[in-house]
Amino acid sequence: MTDSPLRVAVIIGSTRAGRAGAEIGAWFAEHAARRDDLAVDVLDLAGYAFPSSYPERATPSMSRFTAAIGAADAFAVVTPEYNRSFPASLKQAVDYGYDEWRAKPVGFVAYGSGSTGFYAVEQLRTVFGALHAVTMCDWVGIDLLRNEIGGTGRPCDTDDVLRSVAAVLDQLSWWGRALRAARSAQPYVS
């Protein structure tokens, strides 16, 4: 189990029309997929038909999403910063799971217009901490207004951006393997 690739779910958190998240998420997933130690699955929240209010029983989309996060060993959450926070679509999806997040690492790829998503990341750290997930210290931040996005809508592969991608992936890999081994040796107790 320690030699098998770490299953990383890249979660695209925005569902807005015209969002930058789909391209940024695909770009990050491609960088992650270049590594032999990672198996990458993209979970785009725009592809799920989540209900507008929380139902008594999980819908098929809710069950499909929680099964996907339950199967993952680690997560990279791609989030915009909207009004100094992260989108409601992401909070809704995060709240569908509980045990599925526990004792697993979470990294962040954030973006904003005139910001790099700092406030969204800091609020997500609090949310994931309450779910007993381990958040990575480093994160990828993209400012959409500072020419950090190319003509294709994907981030430019500058040295600084590539260093932050490598740091997040290295941390997810280390923590993901350590926590996967720990969960295998003994179930997590909160």
C-alpha positions in Angstrom: 0.0 0.0 0.0 2.8 2.4 0.7 4.2 2.0 -2.9 0.8 2.5 -4.6 0.1 5.9 -6.0 -1.6 8.4 -3.7 -5.2 9.1 -4.9 -5.5 12.9 -5.1 -8.9 14.4 -5.8 -8.6 17.9 -7.4 -11.9 19.6 -6.4 -13.0 22.5 -8.6 -15.1 24.6 -6.2 -16.7 27.3 -8.3 -19.8 26.6 -10.4 -20.3 30.1 -11.8 -20.7 30.7 -15.5 -17.5 32.1 -17.0 -15.4 30.9 -14.0 -11.6 30.6 -14.2 -11.7 27.5 -12.0 -12.2 24.9 -14.7 -9.0 25.9 -16.5 -7.0 26.5 -13.3 -8.1 23.1 -12.0 -7.2 21.3 -15.2 -3.8 23.0 -15.3 -3.1 21.9 -11.7 -4.4 18.4 -12.3 -2.1 18.1 -15.3 0.9 19.1 -13.2 -0.1 16.6 -10.5 -0.6 13.8 -13.0 3.0 14.2 -14.3 4.1 12.7 -11.0 4.4 8.9 -10.8 3.5 8.9 -7.1 0.1 10.4 -7.6 -3.2 9.2 -9.3 -5.3 12.2 -10.0 -9.1 12.5 -10.2 -10.8 15.8 -11.0 -14.1 16.5 -9.2 -15.7 19.5 -10.8 -18.6 20.7 -8.7 -20.3 22.1 -11.8 -20.7 18.5 -12.9 -22.9 17.5 -9.9 -26.6 18.2 -9.7 -26.7 19.1 -6.0 -30.0 20.0 -4.4 -30.7 23.7 -3.5 -31.6 22.6 0.0 -30.3 19.8 2.2 -32.6 16.8 1.8 -33.5 14.2 4.3 -31.7 11.5 2.3 -28.6 11.9 0.1 -29.3 12.3 -3.6 -27.4 10.3 -6.2 -25.1 13.3 -6.9 -24.4 13.7 -3.2 -23.7 10.0 -2.8 -21.4 10.0 -5.9 -19.5 13.0 -4.6 -19.0 11.6 -1.0 -17.9 8.2 -2.5 -15.3 10.0 -4.6 -13.9 11.9 -1.7 -14.1 8.8 0.5 -11.9 7.0 -2.0 -9.3 9.8 -2.2 -6.2 9.8 0.0 -5.6 13.6 -0.4 -7.3 16.7 -1.8 -6.3 19.8 -3.7 -9.2 22.3 -3.5 -9.3 24.8 -6.3 -11.2 27.9 -5.1 -11.8 31.5 -6.1 -11.9 34.2 -3.5 -15.4 35.8 -3.7 -15.9 38.7 -1.3 -13.0 37.6 1.0 -14.3 34.1 1.2 -14.9 30.9 -0.8 -18.0 30.1 -2.8 -21.2 28.6 -1.3 -21.0 25.8 -3.8 -17.8 24.6 -2.2 -19.1 24.9 1.3 -22.2 22.9 0.3 -20.1 20.1 -1.1 -17.7 20.0 1.8 -20.6 19.7 4.2 -21.9 16.6 2.4 -19.0 14.6 3.8 -17.6 14.2 7.3 -15.8 10.9 7.8 -14.7 11.1 4.2 -12.4 14.1 5.0 -11.0 12.9 8.3 -7.3 12.3 8.7 -6.5 13.3 5.1 -4.4 16.2 3.8 -5.9 19.1 1.9 -3.9 21.5 -0.3 -5.2 24.7 -1.9 -5.1 26.3 -5.3 -6.7 29.7 -5.0 -7.3 32.6 -7.3 -8.9 36.0 -7.3 -9.1 39.3 -9.1 -6.6 41.5 -7.4 -5.9 38.9 -4.8 -4.4 35.4 -4.7 -7.2 33.9 -2.7 -5.6 34.3 0.7 -8.9 34.9 2.6 -10.6 32.0 0.9 -7.7 29.7 1.9 -7.7 30.9 5.5 -11.4 30.3 5.9 -11.1 26.9 4.3 -8.3 26.0 6.7 -10.8 26.5 9.6 -13.5 24.5 7.9 -11.3 21.5 7.1 -9.7 21.7 10.6 -13.2 21.2 12.1 -13.5 18.1 9.9 -10.2 16.7 11.3 -8.4 17.1 7.9 -4.8 18.3 7.8 -4.3 21.5 5.7 -1.0 22.1 3.9 1.1 25.1 4.9 2.0 26.1 1.4 -0.6 26.9 -1.3 -0.8 28.1 -4.9 -2.1 31.6 -5.3 -3.0 33.2 -8.7 -3.9 36.8 -9.2 -6.1 37.0 -12.3 -5.3 40.7 -12.8 -1.5 40.5 -12.6 -1.0 38.7 -16.0 -0.6 35.4 -14.2 -3.1 33.8 -16.6 -2.2 33.2 -20.2 -4.3 33.5 -23.3 -5.7 30.0 -22.8 -7.1 30.9 -19.3 -4.5 28.7 -17.6 -1.9 30.1 -15.2 1.5 31.0 -16.6 4.2 28.5 -15.5 6.5 31.1 -13.9 9.2 29.9 -11.5 7.3 31.2 -8.5 4.1 29.4 -9.5 5.8 26.2 -10.3 7.7 26.3 -7.0 4.3 26.7 -5.2 2.8 23.8 -7.2 5.7 21.6 -6.4 5.6 22.5 -2.7 1.8 21.7 -2.4 2.2 18.4 -4.3 5.3 17.4 -2.2 3.4 18.2 1.0 0.2 16.4 -0.1 2.3 13.3 -1.1 4.2 13.2 2.3 1.1 13.8 4.5 -1.1 11.6 2.3 1.3 8.6 2.6 1.8 9.2 6.3 -1.9 9.5 7.0 -2.9 6.6 4.7 -0.4 4.4 6.6 -1.8 5.6 10.0 -5.4 5.0 9.0 -4.5 1.6 7.8 -2.7 0.7 11.1 -5.4 2.1 13.3 -8.8 3.8 12.5 -8.9 7.5 13.2 -10.8 8.5 16.4 -12.0 12.0 16.8 
